[in-house]
Amino acid sequence: MIQLFLNFFLKKQVKQFIRMLWFLAIVLALGYYLIYPEKFTPLSIKNFIKQQGSNLFIAYTLISFFRGVFLMPSTPLVIAGAILFPNNLWLVFIISMLGILFSASLIYFASNFLDFDKIFAKIKNKKVQTLRQKINDYGFWVVLIWSFFPLVPTDLICYIAGTIKMNYYKFILALFLGEAVLVSIYLFLGNEIEKVLF
């Protein structure tokens, strides 16, 4: 319903403008990450959030919800949350999961709305085509395993699931299950990870 409304009211040029703006934001964010990778460690994120004074939870929540727009990984943010709020791990879990699900949903719907499916269709890379086929055939399990595996970017699977129009509810349930396990591990090992890494 929302998709039909947006398609009706927004012309092709507006879609192209939003797509270019989003692409530019991602490029700038990735460029900043490549130039200053030390600013994206859990310790740096923790220190940045601490600078927000009494607005710690608000800052943490906003960053959790919108980091996916810039393709920034959630792992350092989740670990930073565990270090910052060791007595509120359940609240950090809820904020982290809501942020992950919000970002994933935004990417899922935007990938279709902004015609990323047409862009992906032009990519002749065999790996991309194979991945798309696997998601078509075994979508729930691919998303579940992908989102649980910490070394691959979860946002990529959200783009692909959106472009192939995978059933949203299967997609979001699989993502939730995989990420919930991973986030739980990060949260409950947060202080130990801090001791090892820092």
C-alpha positions in Angstrom: 0.0 0.0 0.0 2.8 2.4 1.0 4.8 1.3 -2.0 1.9 2.1 -4.4 1.3 5.5 -2.8 5.0 6.4 -3.1 5.2 5.2 -6.7 2.1 7.2 -7.6 3.3 10.5 -6.2 7.0 10.4 -6.8 8.2 10.8 -10.4 11.2 9.0 -11.9 13.4 12.1 -11.6 12.7 12.3 -7.8 13.6 8.6 -7.4 16.8 9.2 -9.3 17.7 12.2 -7.1 17.0 10.3 -3.9 19.0 7.3 -5.2 22.0 9.6 -6.1 21.7 11.3 -2.7 21.7 8.0 -0.9 24.6 6.7 -3.0 26.6 9.9 -2.3 25.9 9.6 1.5 27.2 5.9 1.4 30.3 6.9 -0.6 31.1 9.8 1.8 30.5 7.5 4.8 32.7 4.7 3.4 35.4 7.3 2.4 35.4 8.7 6.0 35.6 5.1 7.3 38.6 4.3 5.1 40.4 7.6 6.1 39.6 7.3 9.8 38.9 3.7 10.6 39.9 4.3 14.3 36.8 6.4 14.7 34.6 3.3 14.1 36.0 1.0 16.9 33.7 0.2 19.9 35.9 2.4 22.1 35.7 5.4 19.8 31.9 5.0 19.4 31.6 4.7 23.2 33.6 7.9 23.7 31.6 9.7 21.1 28.3 8.7 22.7 29.6 9.6 26.1 30.3 13.2 24.9 26.5 13.6 24.4 26.1 14.0 28.2 22.7 13.3 29.5 21.4 12.2 26.1 23.4 8.9 26.0 20.4 6.7 25.3 19.0 9.1 22.8 22.3 9.3 20.9 22.8 5.5 21.1 19.2 5.0 19.8 19.5 7.4 16.9 22.9 6.0 15.8 21.5 2.4 16.0 18.5 3.3 13.9 20.3 5.2 11.1 23.7 3.5 10.8 22.3 1.1 8.2 21.5 3.9 5.8 25.3 4.5 5.5 26.1 0.8 5.4 28.0 1.1 8.7 28.2 -2.3 10.5 26.2 -2.7 13.7 28.8 -4.8 15.5 31.0 -2.0 16.9 27.9 -0.1 18.0 26.4 -3.2 19.8 29.7 -3.8 21.6 29.9 -0.1 22.5 26.4 -0.3 23.9 27.4 -3.3 26.1 30.4 -1.3 27.4 28.5 1.9 28.0 25.4 0.4 29.6 26.6 -2.8 31.4 23.6 -2.7 33.8 21.0 -2.3 31.0 22.0 -5.0 28.6 18.3 -5.9 27.9 17.6 -2.3 27.0 20.7 -2.2 24.8 19.5 -5.5 23.2 16.1 -4.0 22.4 17.5 -0.8 21.0 20.1 -2.7 18.9 17.5 -5.1 17.5 15.0 -2.4 16.8 17.7 -0.4 15.0 18.8 -3.4 13.0 15.2 -4.2 12.0 14.5 -0.6 11.2 17.6 -0.2 9.0 16.9 -3.6 7.3 13.3 -2.7 6.6 14.3 0.7 5.2 16.9 -0.8 2.9 14.5 -3.6 1.9 11.7 -1.2 0.8 14.0 1.4 -0.6 15.9 -1.1 -2.8 12.6 -1.8 -4.6 11.2 1.7 -4.5 14.5 3.2 -5.8 14.7 0.6 -8.6 17.8 -1.1 -7.3 16.3 -4.3 -8.8 16.9 -2.8 -12.3 20.5 -2.0 -11.3 21.1 -5.5 -9.9 19.6 -7.0 -13.0 22.3 -5.3 -15.1 25.1 -6.9 -13.1 26.3 -9.9 -14.9 28.6 -11.0 -12.0 28.1 -14.8 -11.5 28.4 -14.5 -7.7 25.6 -11.9 -7.5 23.4 -13.9 -9.8 24.0 -17.1 -7.9 23.3 -15.3 -4.6 20.0 -14.0 -6.0 19.0 -17.4 -7.2 19.8 -19.0 -3.8 17.7 -16.4 -2.0 14.9 -17.0 -4.4 15.1 -20.8 -3.7 16.1 -20.8 0.0 15.4 -17.2 1.1 14.6 -17.8 4.8 17.6 -20.0 5.4 20.0 -17.8 3.4 19.0 -14.7 5.3 19.1 -16.5 8.6 22.6 -17.9 8.1 23.9 -14.7 6.5 22.6 -12.4 9.3 24.1 -14.8 12.0 27.6 -14.8 10.3 29.5 -11.9 11.7 32.0 -11.4 8.8 29.6 -10.5 6.0 27.6 -7.2 5.7 24.0 -7.9 6.6 22.9 -4.7 4.7 23.8 -6.4 1.4 21.4 -9.3 2.0 18.7 -6.6 2.8 19.3 -4.9 -0.6 19.1 -8.2 -2.4 16.0 -9.5 -0.6 14.3 -6.2 -1.5 15.3 -6.3 -5.1 14.0 -9.9 -5.7 10.9 -9.1 -3.7 11.4 -11.8 -1.1 8.4 -12.1 1.2 9.0 -9.3 3.8 7.7 -11.3 6.8 10.0 -14.3 6.1 12.9 -11.9 5.5 12.4 -9.9 8.7 11.8 -13.1 10.8 15.0 -14.7 9.5 17.0 -11.5 10.0 15.6 -11.1 13.5 16.5 -14.7 14.5 20.0 -14.6 13.1 20.8 -11.1 14.5 19.2 -11.8 17.9 21.7 -14.6 18.5 24.7 -12.5 17.3 23.7 -9.4 19.3 23.2 -11.5 22.4 26.7 -12.9 22.1 28.2 -9.4 21.6 26.2 -7.9 24.5 27.0 -10.5 27.1 30.7 -10.6 26.0 30.9 -6.8 25.7 33.0 -6.1 28.8 35.2 -9.1 28.1 35.7 -8.0 24.5 36.7 -4.5 25.8 39.3 -6.1 28.1 40.8 -8.1 25.2 40.7 -5.4 22.6 41.5 -2.3 24.7 
